[in-house]
């Protein structure tokens, strides 16, 4: 009997969620972004008329022999290296024997004991800014299955009496990312998968479009009393195809298992499905501890040898990962997590932003205030992207320099930015042309202050009577009199001096 199953006899029958620790492991199936399928020359494209992107190889016709896709292997090595995985010098393909109604061969070419990548760590961040990591067991390469559509005689899905099979997807290169059971909440599970998706998209190895099935997840969920180290009995939730569903499915399964154990039952190892409408998991089939897939080396495929030189050539193509970029923005630039995530999730904007920060001598917080503030608003209003607009990173750097030196005030900065968006050019040139330079000369601003105080004796009297809130009105009057050019901080300072002196 496991620790979880004996919880009731140990007096934990009435334990709440806070008394239980979820243990979660995620497996992700990710279709690779290649021109052709894994073992043949058929196009690797989503959609199309059923059974039109097939050939003797992916249909497993007698005498047809598979040939591995070199680009898929390269993508695998690149993905593994991005997470610090080991790339063994030798790997092989195996036949995984299982009843696949939508697989022409009725077995799947996969990898078992000698995968292309071993180990690695996925580092992720959550919405609240906290961070975590999950070890990878492996990432191995295999082929996808076809797609079954179940329908009744009248064509409706309910009460299905027949199945239609489309083999267009059969043979598409697929990598399976197997995570260790290091995750302890549904939020962490979502963050883990989001980081995988961001990284694969950044690397160019997959488009990770969950709505098209190019990223699907299985979640292995168990519970144990907090403080215990022994794992409970797990249930596997299959084929989850959205981040929202992943969070809801895991939360539902955790509650279900707690209810089972606290009511005196025992969790059984099984495969469960997710009912999105009902918001619950449901049993599909029991699953014994041992896998009976009868793996054996595929006799039609030679082993894959990966040289150290090849690995280093792929390593040389790696780019900064989304997690590394997020950490740089937050830790080095001091940008808050929400804004950092906005940048990370838009590759073109992040690259544009980095150029602007470099041009602005590292003044990242001032740059991000413009980029995700008024510049983002202008882009949204026009339906264009910041990176494809007329505002250059160098122009934003100029604008940052002008505002930080008090050469222009915030109102003028907005005006300059709108002109840059519509016309392009130099921020400094626009300031000079439009006469937007801020007046910071103490004598000039003092003269305007004197005029405003003379024109508003009642307001001055109110201030001296203790109604200090009128200072805002007087500051506004100075700004209006200077046509927005006066340094507002200096104007307010001089107003206080004059009012208090009188």
N, C-alpha and C positions, 0 to 999 in steps of 0.2 A: 504494500500500500504506500502511495507517495505521500509527501508532506501535505499536499493540498487535500488528498482524499481522507487523511486522518485528522483534518482540521476540526471537524465536528466533535470527535472524541476528545480533542484537546481543549474543548471549551470555547471554540471560536465560532459557534453556530450563529451568533448574532452580530458578527463583525460587519462593519460598514465598509464602503469602498476604501476608506482611508486605512483600513487594516490589511488591505491586500495590495500586493505589488504585481502589476502586469509584466509579463515577459514576452517580448515581441520580436520576431525575426521576419524580415521582408525578403521576398524573392521577386525580382523584376524581370520581365521579358521585354526586350527592346529590339525592335526591327532596325537593322542597319541601313544606312543611306548609301546604297550602291546602285549602279546602273542595271545590273543583272542579278538574277537569283543566286543562291549560294552554290549550287552545283551544276548549273546550266546557264545558257545564254538568254533565257526568257527575261523580259523586262521586269524590273522590280518597281512596279507602279501601283498606287492605290486605285481601287475602283475599276471601271471598265465593264464591258459585257462579260457575264460569267463564262468561265472556261475558254477564254480566248488568249490568255497569256500562259500557255502550257506547251510542253514538248514531250517527246518520249522519255527524257530523263526525269522531269518532275512528275510525270504520270507513271513512272516506274514500269515502263513497257519492257518486255524481255530483251536483253542484249544491250540496253542503254546503260552507259557508265557515267558516274558523276565525276566532275572535275572541280576542285575547290576554287572559290573566288578569292584571288590574291588581295583585292581591295578590302574585303571583309576581314581577312586576317590582319591586315595593317590597321584597320579600325579597332580591332580587338586589342592589339598591342598598345595602341595609343590610349585607349580607354583605361587599360590596366595601369600604364605608367602614370596617368593623371592622378590615380589614387594610391600611388606608391606600391603597386603590386609587383611581385616577382614574375618574370617571364622565363619559364623553364626552357632549356635548349631543345627539348623534345616534347612533343605532344601528339595525340592521335585522335582519330574519329572512331566512335563506337555506334553500334546499333542498339537503340533502346526499344525493346519489344513490349508493346502495349496495344490494347485494342483502340486504334484510332479510326473511327468511322469516316473522318474527313481527311485521312492521309492515304494517298494512293498505294504506298508501299506496305501499309499497315505496320510500319515501324518508323522510328524517327532517327535520322543521323544526328548524333549528339556527341558529347564528350563526357567521359565518366571519371576514370582515375588519373588521366593525364591531360588536364585542361590547358588552355593557352595562357591563362594568368592565374596566379595563386596569391591569396592574401590581399593586403591593401587596407586602407582606412578611408571612410567617407566622413568628412567633417562638415557639419551643417549648422545653421542658425535658425532660431524660432522667431516668431513675430514679436515677442517681448524682448528680443535682443540677446537672450541666453543662447549658449552654444553647446553642442554635443558632438559625439563621434560614434561611429559604428564600424566595427571591423567587417571586412569582406572575407568570406571563406574562399571565394573564387569568382571569376567571370569566365564562363565557357561558351563555346560557339556551337550553334545547332541550326536547324532549319525549322521554319514555321509550318503549321498545318494549314489545311484548307478551311473553308467556312461552311457550316451547315445552317440551313434555314428550315425550320420546322413549321409545317402548315397543314391545315385540315383540307378536306376535299373542296370546300368553298373558298379556299385561299387565305383564310384567317389563321392567325397564329394560335389562338386559343383552341384547346382540344385537338392538338396536332395529330394527324394520322399518317403523315408522310414527311419525308425530309428531302430537301434539295441541296446539292453539294456543289460549291464553286471552288475549283482548284487553283484559281488565279494566285492565291496567297501561298499555296503549298510550295515549299522550297525557298521562300524568302529568307535571307540570312537573319538570324536571331541570336542575340547574346542574352544569356541568363545570368543576372547578377544576384548572387546568393549572399545575403547578409547574416552575420552571427546574431544570436539572440541578445543583443546589447541594448535594445530600445525598451523604454519603460512607459510610454504613453502614446496615445493616438496622435497627439501633436508632434511628438518626436518622429513618429513613423512618416507623417506627411512631410516634415522638414527633410528627412532622409531622402525620400523619393523626389522631392522638389530639387534637391541638390544634385541627385543623379541626372535628372532631366536637364537642369541648367548646364551641367558640365558636358553632357553628351551633345547638347545643342551647340555649345561654344566650341567644342572640338570638331564639329561637323560630321560626327559619326552617325547621327540619327536626327530626324526631325521631331521625335518624341511627341507626336500628336496623339494624345489619348483618345480623342474623338474618332480617330481613324484606326485605332488599335495598334499603333506602333509602340505604345508603352502600356503594358498591363502588369498588374501586381497580384501577388498572392501573399496573404498575411498569416503567419503562424502565431497563434495567441494562446498563452496559458497564464495562470495566476498562481501565486504562492503567498503565504503569510509574510508580511513585511519582517525583514530581519533574517529570513531563511535563505539558504543558498541552493537548496535542491529544487530542480525544475518540476513544475506540475505537468499534467498531461495536456498536450497541445491539441488544438483544432486548427485546421488549415482552411482559410477562407479564400476561395479561388476566383480568379478572373475579375478583379476590381479595376474599373477603367476610368476613374476620376478621383481627384484629390478629395473632393467632398465625400464621395462614397467610401474612400479608404478610411477617413476619420470616423464616419458614422458606423461603418461595419465593425471596426475595432472596438469602439466604445460600446456598441451593442453586444458584441461577443464577450467583452469583459464583464458586463452586467449579468449576462446569461450564466457565465461560469460561476460567478459569485453566488447567484441565486441557487444554482444546482448544488453547490457544495454546502451552503448554509442551510439548505432544506434537507440535508442528509444524503444527497445523491453523490454520484461520482462522475467526473468529466471523462468522456471516452475519446479516444483518438479517432478522428474522423475528418472527412472533407465536407465543408459546408459552403453553401452558396449565399449570396447577399441579395435580399429582396429590397430594392430601393424604395418602392412604394410603401411597403409595410414597415420599413426601417428595422428589420430583424434579419439575423442569419438563419439558415435552415439546413437541416442535414441532407446530404446528398448520398454519401456512401461511407461505410466504416473503412478505416485504413490501419492495417497492421503496422507494427514497428518496422519490420523488414520490408524493403522494396523488392518486389518480384518482377523487375523489368528485364531480367536475363540479358544484361549488357554483354556484348562481346565485340572485339575490334572489327570494324567494317572491312571486309576482305577486298572491297573495290577501291579503297582509298589508302594511299601510302601515308606513313607517319609524317608529321610536319616538323621540320628542323628549323629553328630560329637562331640565327647566329648573333653573337654579341655585337657585331658591326651593324647588323640590321636593326637591332634594338636601339642602338645609339643614334642611328639615322632617323628613326621615328621619334626618339626623345628630343632631337633637335628641332622638331616641328611643333612641340608643345607650346601652348600659350598660357597666360595667366588664367587659372581656373576661377569660376565665379566665387568660390569661397575665399580664395586668396585676394580677389578684388574687394570683396565685402570687408574682409579683415583690414585691408589697407585703408579703405575709406573710413572705417570706424576707428581703428586704432591709431593710424598715422595722421589722418586728416581731421578727426574729431567730428565727423558727420554722424547724425543720429541714424539708428538702424533702419527706420522706415524709409528715409531718403536714400540711404545706401542701397537698399533693396530695389527701389525704383530705378536707380542707375544700373545696377547689376542685371536687372531683367530686361534691359534695352541695350543690346551690344553697341549699336551705332551711337546712341546717346552717351554711353559710358566712354567710348573712344573719343568722341567729340569733347566731352567734359575733361578728360585727361589732358588733351591738347590745350584746353583753356587754362587749366591749373598750371601747367608747365609755363605757358606764356605769361601768367599772372604771378610768377615767382613763388608758386606754392600756396597762394591764398585761397585754399580750397573752399572754406566756409563762405567766403564772400562770393566766389564763383557759383557755388551750388544754390545760393539764395537767388541769384538771377536766373540760373538755368531751370530750376524746378519751380520758380515763382513766375515773374512776369513773362519770361521767355516761353515757358511751357504754356502759359495762358494764350499768348499770341499764336503759338503753333496750333493749339487746339481750336482756336477760333477760325483759323484759316484752313484747317484740315491738312496741314503740312507737317513734316517732321523737322525738328530743330536742326538735325545734322544736314538736311538737304535745303535749308533756308539760306537767306542772304547774309545772316549774321555769322561772322567767322569767329572761331575761338580767340583769335588775336584781338578782335573788336571788343569782345567781352572782357578780355584782360585789360584793355585800355579803359573800359568803363569802370572796372574795379579800381584801377589806379586813380581815376578822377574822383570817385566817391570817397575812397579811403583817405585821400589827401585833402578832402573838403573843397576841391575845386568846383564841384557841383553838389547840389542837394538831392534828396531822394525824388522830389517831384521832377526835377530836371532829368534825373537818371531815367525815369520812366519815359519821358518824352524822347530822350536820345535813343532808348531801346526800341521804341516804336518806329522811329525814323530808320534805324538800322535794319529792322525787320522788313520794312517796305522798300528801302532803297539800297541797303548794304553800305559799305564804305567804312570810314574811320570814325570812332566815337569822338576822338579829340577834334577832328575836323568839323563834325556836326556841332559841337559845343561852341567852337569859334565862329562858325558861320551863323548860327542862330542866336548868338549872344547869350548863352545859358550859363556862363561862368558865375559861380556863387560869389557874392560880395562878402569878404571876410575882413575887410579893412575896418578897424575898430572905429575910426573917426567917421567914416561914411555911414556905418550902421547907427552910430550914436546920434547922428543928425536926424536920421529917419525916426529913431525912438523919441527924440525931443518933439518932433512934429506930431507924432501919434498921441503922446501924452497931453500935448496942448489941445488937441482936437477932441479929447475924451475926458474932460474934468470930472464928470459924474462917475465914470468907471474908476478913475484914479481915487476918488473919495471912497468908493465902495471897497477898494483894495485896502486902503489905510484904515477902514473901519473893521477890517478882519475878513472880508470876503475875498480870500486869496485865489479863488477859482477863476476870477476874472483875468488872471494872468494869461490864460489860454486865449481869451478874446484879444487882448492887447498884442500878444505874439502874432496872432493871425493878422491883425491890422498892420503890423510892421511888414509881414511877408507880402500882404496885398500892396502896400505902398511901394515896396521894392520890386513889385512884379515878380515875386517868387525868388528873387536872386539873393536876398539876405541870408546869411548863415543863421538858421533858426536857433541854434544853441547860443551863439553870440548875442542874438537879439534878445533872447530870454534873460541872459546874464546881465545885459545892460539895462533892461527894464527893471529887474530886481534892484540893481544898484540905485537907479534913479528914484524908484518908489520908496525904498527904504531910507535913502538919504533925505528925501523931502519930508 
